[in-house]
Amino acid sequence: MAIAPIMQDDERFMAAAIRLSQRHVGATGSNPSVGALIVRFDGAGAPLVVGRGVTAAGGRPHAEVVALSEAGDAARGATAYVTLEPCSHHGLTPPCASALLRAGVRRAVIALGDPDARVDGRGFAMLRAGGVDVVEHVGAADARDPLAGFMTRMLTGRPLLTVKVAVSADGGIALAGHRPAQITSPIANAQTHLVRARSDVILVGVGTVASDDPMLTCRLPGLQHRSPIRVVYDPALRTHIDAKLVSTARQVPTILAIRASIPEERRAAFLEAGCEFITLADDEGPEALLRHLGERRVSSVLFEAGERLGRSVLEAGLADRIVLVQAPLTLGPGRVVSPVRDDHLSAMRLTREARFGCDVWREYERI
């Protein structure tokens, strides 16, 4: 069947569906945060949105089901705008492609195909076989951002990795002797907490835990429940049992990535505190940790990088995105130098630049 033509309003309504999809990024578990609109085009009147949906927190119901439920009988003969190809397989819920067919949708405008092997074009085929006009790739570039973690995991088997570094005007990330410093302003810090809320996992190295004793939670009002899973890369299990991450592990999930050779008796107190472990072979490093997280269906990781692990991750080319927050203060002689170098950024393209208070926030993405 020939691909249906793009209509004048398609890009406008797809843009609205993409904005909807942004709402639950980081809150939908292993499922992607998809946006969907049901729109009626009746005669000479203005188009009417009769249903809106975004993948629910936890991953179900899917966006199409939410939008169709709101639309009710008005979905018959309408156009569906969906940011990702509707699923075509029976999982915990019936296929969304079938739901669109049962509702009598006449036309479907889809931004991106779903690379999940269980879908991968079958959703499009089901809709076309049911007589629906299907338009693909409308708004695809913009739709990719909220779906980037899911797409990366489907295509590579590992989550999208964002490396975030706050750096002083003289290129430092900590004071001499690895003493922590408040580098960025409260406004920029709030933006960091928003990125945490949109991530499945927050990763740090054990050096950061030893020097800063961080909580690594989202502390924005109303978003505290969106704190990501906390992961510490700690092959030798040097994390102190009294660390905040450990003492709060029953409130916010905490995983320690350790060598398989660490004896059970050393792990016992951490298990008692509520921590989990990911075990790595002696010759495995950060790349293997990402594979393990992918196997757990983690789609996005925010790595708040310190010097040593940050350098290792960047040198291995594991960063899919870099967030660099530049502050005007200086840290002086002996400062710990940022792991992000110009050659790392040269392999990226600048996708966003903003000012938060006195700090400049730049986001880069792999070319």
C-alpha positions as CSV (number, residue, x, y, z in Angstrom):
1,M,0.0,0.0,0.0
2,A,1.3,3.5,-0.9
3,I,2.3,5.8,1.9
4,A,-0.4,8.4,2.5
5,P,0.5,12.0,1.9
6,I,1.4,14.5,4.6
7,M,-1.4,17.0,5.3
8,Q,-0.9,20.6,6.2
9,D,-1.7,20.1,9.9
10,D,0.3,17.0,10.5
11,E,3.5,18.6,11.7
12,R,1.6,20.9,14.1
13,F,-0.3,18.1,15.8
14,M,2.8,15.8,15.8
15,A,4.7,18.6,17.6
16,A,1.9,18.6,20.3
17,A,2.2,14.9,20.6
18,I,5.9,15.2,21.1
19,R,5.4,17.8,23.8
20,L,3.1,15.3,25.6
21,S,5.7,12.6,25.3
22,Q,8.2,14.7,27.3
23,R,6.0,14.6,30.4
24,H,6.8,11.1,31.6
25,V,10.4,10.7,30.4
26,G,12.2,8.7,33.1
27,A,8.9,7.6,34.7
28,T,7.8,4.8,32.4
29,G,10.1,2.0,33.4
30,S,11.3,-0.1,30.5
31,N,8.7,1.3,28.2
32,P,9.2,4.5,26.2
33,S,7.3,7.7,27.0
34,V,5.1,8.0,23.9
35,G,2.7,10.9,23.1
36,A,-0.6,10.4,21.2
37,L,-3.4,12.7,20.0
38,I,-6.7,11.8,18.4
39,V,-7.9,14.6,16.1
40,R,-11.1,15.0,14.1
41,F,-11.2,16.8,10.8
42,D,-14.9,17.4,10.2
43,G,-15.8,19.5,7.2
44,A,-14.7,23.1,7.0
45,G,-14.4,23.6,10.7
46,A,-11.2,23.8,12.6
47,P,-9.6,20.4,13.6
48,L,-10.7,19.2,17.0
49,V,-8.5,17.3,19.4
50,V,-10.7,14.7,21.1
51,G,-8.1,12.6,22.9
52,R,-4.7,13.1,24.4
53,G,-2.4,10.5,25.9
54,V,1.1,9.9,27.2
55,T,2.5,6.6,28.4
56,A,1.4,6.3,32.1
57,A,3.9,6.3,34.9
58,G,5.2,2.8,35.2
59,G,4.8,2.1,31.5
60,R,1.1,1.2,31.3
61,P,-1.4,1.9,29.8
62,H,0.3,3.0,26.6
63,A,-0.3,6.5,25.1
64,E,-2.6,5.3,22.4
65,V,-4.9,3.5,24.8
66,V,-5.1,6.6,27.1
67,A,-5.9,8.9,24.1
68,L,-8.5,6.5,22.7
69,S,-10.2,6.2,26.1
70,E,-10.5,10.0,26.3
71,A,-11.8,10.2,22.7
72,G,-14.4,7.4,23.0
73,D,-16.7,7.1,20.0
74,A,-15.2,10.4,18.6
75,A,-12.1,8.3,17.5
76,R,-14.1,6.7,14.7
77,G,-13.0,8.3,11.4
78,A,-10.3,10.4,13.2
79,T,-6.6,10.8,12.7
80,A,-4.1,9.5,15.4
81,Y,-0.8,11.2,15.9
82,V,1.7,9.0,17.7
83,T,5.4,9.6,18.4
84,L,6.4,5.9,18.1
85,E,5.1,3.0,15.9
86,P,2.2,1.4,17.8
87,C,3.1,-2.0,19.3
88,S,1.8,-5.1,17.4
89,H,2.5,-7.9,19.9
90,H,0.6,-9.3,22.9
91,G,2.6,-8.5,26.0
92,L,0.9,-7.6,29.4
93,T,-1.6,-5.7,27.3
94,P,-3.1,-6.2,23.8
95,P,-1.4,-4.5,20.8
96,C,-2.0,-0.7,20.4
97,A,-2.3,-1.2,16.7
98,S,-5.3,-3.4,17.3
99,A,-6.8,-0.8,19.7
100,L,-6.5,1.8,16.9
101,L,-8.2,-0.5,14.4
102,R,-11.0,-1.4,16.8
103,A,-11.6,2.3,17.5
104,G,-12.1,3.0,13.8
105,V,-9.2,5.4,13.3
106,R,-9.1,6.3,9.6
107,R,-5.6,7.7,9.4
108,A,-2.4,7.4,11.5
109,V,0.6,9.8,11.5
110,I,3.7,8.2,13.2
111,A,7.0,9.9,13.9
112,L,9.3,7.0,14.4
113,G,9.4,3.2,13.7
114,D,9.9,1.0,16.8
115,P,13.2,-0.9,16.6
116,D,12.0,-3.5,19.2
117,A,12.3,-6.8,17.4
118,R,8.7,-7.7,18.4
119,V,7.4,-4.6,16.5
120,D,9.9,-3.3,13.8
121,G,7.4,-2.4,11.1
122,R,4.7,-4.9,12.1
123,G,2.6,-2.1,13.7
124,F,2.6,-0.2,10.4
125,A,1.7,-3.3,8.5
126,M,-1.2,-4.1,10.9
127,L,-2.7,-0.7,10.5
128,R,-2.4,-0.7,6.7
129,A,-3.9,-4.2,6.5
130,G,-6.8,-2.9,8.5
131,G,-7.4,-0.1,5.9
132,V,-5.8,2.8,7.8
133,D,-3.8,5.4,5.9
134,V,-0.4,5.5,7.5
135,V,2.0,8.4,7.3
136,E,5.6,7.8,8.6
137,H,8.5,10.0,9.7
138,V,6.5,13.2,10.5
139,G,8.5,15.1,13.2
140,A,11.0,12.3,13.5
141,A,14.0,14.4,14.5
142,D,12.2,16.1,17.4
143,A,10.4,12.9,18.5
144,R,13.8,11.1,18.9
145,D,14.9,13.2,21.9
146,P,12.3,11.9,24.5
147,L,12.7,8.4,23.0
148,A,16.5,8.4,22.8
149,G,17.1,6.2,25.8
150,F,14.7,3.5,24.6
151,M,16.0,3.7,21.1
152,T,19.6,3.4,22.2
153,R,18.8,0.3,24.4
154,M,16.8,-1.4,21.6
155,L,19.6,-0.8,19.0
156,T,22.7,-1.3,21.2
157,G,21.6,-3.4,24.2
158,R,22.8,-0.7,26.6
159,P,21.3,2.5,28.0
160,L,21.9,6.0,26.7
161,L,24.7,7.5,28.8
162,T,24.8,11.2,29.6
163,V,28.0,12.4,31.2
164,K,27.4,15.6,33.3
165,V,30.2,17.7,34.7
166,A,30.1,21.0,36.6
167,V,33.4,22.9,35.9
168,S,34.9,26.1,37.2
169,A,36.3,28.9,35.1
170,D,39.8,27.5,35.6
171,G,38.7,24.0,34.5
172,G,38.3,22.4,38.0
173,I,35.7,20.0,39.4
174,A,37.0,19.9,43.0
175,L,39.4,21.7,45.3
176,A,42.9,20.5,45.9
177,G,43.0,17.2,47.8
178,H,39.6,16.2,46.2
179,R,37.8,18.4,48.6
180,P,34.3,19.1,47.4
181,A,33.3,22.6,46.2
182,Q,29.9,24.1,45.4
183,I,30.7,25.1,41.9
184,T,27.3,25.9,40.3
185,S,24.4,28.1,41.4
186,P,21.1,27.0,42.9
187,I,19.4,27.7,39.6
188,A,21.7,25.4,37.7
189,N,21.5,22.8,40.5
190,A,17.7,22.7,40.1
191,Q,18.2,22.0,36.4
192,T,20.5,19.1,37.3
193,H,17.8,17.7,39.6
194,L,15.3,17.9,36.7
195,V,17.7,15.8,34.6
196,R,17.9,13.3,37.4
197,A,14.1,13.1,37.4
198,R,14.2,12.3,33.7
199,S,16.8,9.5,34.1
200,D,16.3,5.8,35.0
201,V,19.7,5.6,36.8
202,I,22.2,8.0,38.3
203,L,25.8,6.7,38.3
204,V,28.8,7.8,40.2
205,G,32.2,6.3,41.1
206,V,33.2,5.3,44.6
207,G,35.5,8.3,44.7
208,T,32.6,10.7,44.5
209,V,30.9,8.8,47.3
210,A,34.0,8.9,49.5
211,S,34.6,12.7,49.0
212,D,31.0,14.0,48.8
213,D,28.8,11.5,50.6
214,P,26.0,12.5,48.2
215,M,22.3,11.5,48.3
216,L,21.9,11.6,44.5
217,T,18.1,12.1,44.7
218,C,15.8,14.5,43.0
219,R,14.8,17.2,45.5
220,L,12.6,19.4,43.4
221,P,9.3,20.1,45.0
222,G,6.7,17.7,43.6
223,L,9.3,15.5,41.9
224,Q,10.9,13.8,44.9
225,H,9.3,10.5,43.9
226,R,11.1,10.7,40.5
227,S,14.5,10.0,42.1
228,P,16.4,7.6,39.8
229,I,18.0,4.3,40.8
230,R,21.4,5.1,42.3
231,V,24.4,3.0,41.0
232,V,27.9,3.2,42.4
233,Y,30.8,1.9,40.4
234,D,32.8,0.3,43.2
235,P,34.8,-2.7,42.0
236,A,36.7,-3.1,45.3
237,L,33.7,-2.4,47.5
238,R,35.2,0.7,49.2
239,T,31.8,2.4,49.9
240,H,31.5,3.0,53.6
241,I,28.5,1.2,55.3
242,D,27.5,4.6,56.8
243,A,27.3,6.4,53.5
244,K,24.0,8.2,52.9
245,L,23.4,6.1,49.8
246,V,23.6,3.0,51.9
247,S,21.6,4.2,54.9
248,T,18.7,5.3,52.6
249,A,18.8,2.3,50.3
250,R,15.4,1.0,51.4
251,Q,13.9,4.4,50.5
252,V,15.7,4.9,47.1
253,P,17.1,1.8,45.3
254,T,20.9,1.6,45.5
255,I,23.1,-0.7,43.5
256,L,26.8,-1.3,44.0
257,A,28.8,-2.6,41.0
258,I,31.5,-4.8,42.4
259,R,33.9,-7.5,41.3
260,A,32.5,-11.0,41.5
261,S,35.5,-11.9,43.7
262,I,34.4,-9.8,46.6
263,P,33.5,-12.3,49.4
264,E,30.0,-12.8,50.6
265,E,30.9,-11.7,54.2
266,R,31.9,-8.3,52.9
267,R,28.6,-7.9,51.1
268,A,26.4,-9.0,54.0
269,A,26.0,-5.6,55.7
270,F,25.1,-3.8,52.5
271,L,22.5,-6.4,51.7
272,E,21.1,-6.0,55.2
273,A,20.9,-2.2,54.5
274,G,18.8,-2.8,51.4
275,C,21.5,-2.5,48.7
276,E,21.7,-4.6,45.6
277,F,24.8,-5.8,43.7
278,I,25.8,-6.0,40.1
279,T,28.9,-8.3,39.9
280,L,31.6,-7.7,37.3
281,A,34.4,-10.0,36.2
282,D,37.9,-8.9,37.2
283,D,38.5,-7.8,33.6
284,E,35.2,-6.0,33.2
285,G,34.8,-2.2,33.5
286,P,32.2,0.5,32.9
287,E,31.2,-0.8,29.5
288,A,30.2,-4.1,31.0
289,L,28.3,-2.3,33.7
290,L,26.2,-0.6,31.0
291,R,25.5,-3.9,29.4
292,H,24.3,-5.3,32.8
293,L,22.0,-2.2,33.2
294,G,20.7,-2.8,29.6
295,E,19.8,-6.4,30.6
296,R,17.8,-4.9,33.5
297,R,15.9,-2.9,30.9
298,V,17.4,0.5,32.0
299,S,17.2,2.9,29.1
300,S,19.0,6.1,30.4
301,V,21.9,6.7,32.7
302,L,23.0,10.1,34.1
303,F,26.7,9.8,35.0
304,E,27.7,12.7,37.4
305,A,31.4,12.3,36.6
306,G,34.4,12.6,38.8
307,E,37.9,12.7,37.6
308,R,39.0,9.1,37.4
309,L,35.9,7.2,36.3
310,G,34.9,10.2,34.1
311,R,38.2,10.0,32.2
312,S,37.8,6.2,31.8
313,V,34.3,6.5,30.4
314,L,35.2,9.3,28.1
315,E,38.4,7.7,26.8
316,A,36.4,4.5,26.1
317,G,34.0,6.5,23.9
318,L,30.9,5.5,26.0
319,A,29.3,8.9,26.3
320,D,26.3,9.4,24.1
321,R,25.7,12.9,25.5
322,I,27.7,15.4,27.5
323,V,26.3,18.1,29.8
324,L,28.9,20.7,30.7
325,V,27.9,23.4,33.2
326,Q,30.4,26.3,33.3
327,A,30.6,28.4,36.4
328,P,32.4,31.7,36.8
329,L,34.3,31.0,40.0
330,T,37.8,29.6,40.2
331,L,39.1,26.8,42.4
332,G,42.8,27.7,42.3
333,P,46.1,25.7,42.4
334,G,45.9,22.0,42.9
335,R,42.3,21.8,41.7
336,V,41.0,18.5,40.4
337,V,40.8,18.9,36.6
338,S,37.7,18.1,34.6
339,P,37.8,14.8,32.7
340,V,36.0,16.5,29.7
341,R,38.5,17.7,27.1
342,D,38.1,19.6,23.9
343,D,38.8,16.5,21.9
344,H,35.9,14.7,23.6
345,L,33.6,17.6,22.6
346,S,34.9,17.7,19.1
347,A,33.2,14.3,18.6
348,M,29.9,15.8,19.6
349,R,27.6,18.5,18.3
350,L,26.2,21.2,20.5
351,T,22.4,20.8,20.8
352,R,21.6,23.3,23.5
353,E,23.0,26.3,25.3
354,A,21.3,28.1,28.1
355,R,22.1,30.4,31.0
356,F,21.0,29.5,34.5
357,G,21.8,32.3,36.9
358,C,25.5,33.0,36.4
359,D,26.2,29.5,34.9
360,V,26.3,28.5,31.2
361,W,24.7,25.1,30.5
362,R,25.7,23.3,27.3
363,E,24.5,20.0,26.0
364,Y,26.3,17.9,23.4
365,E,25.3,14.8,21.5
366,R,27.3,12.2,19.7
367,I,27.6,13.0,16.0
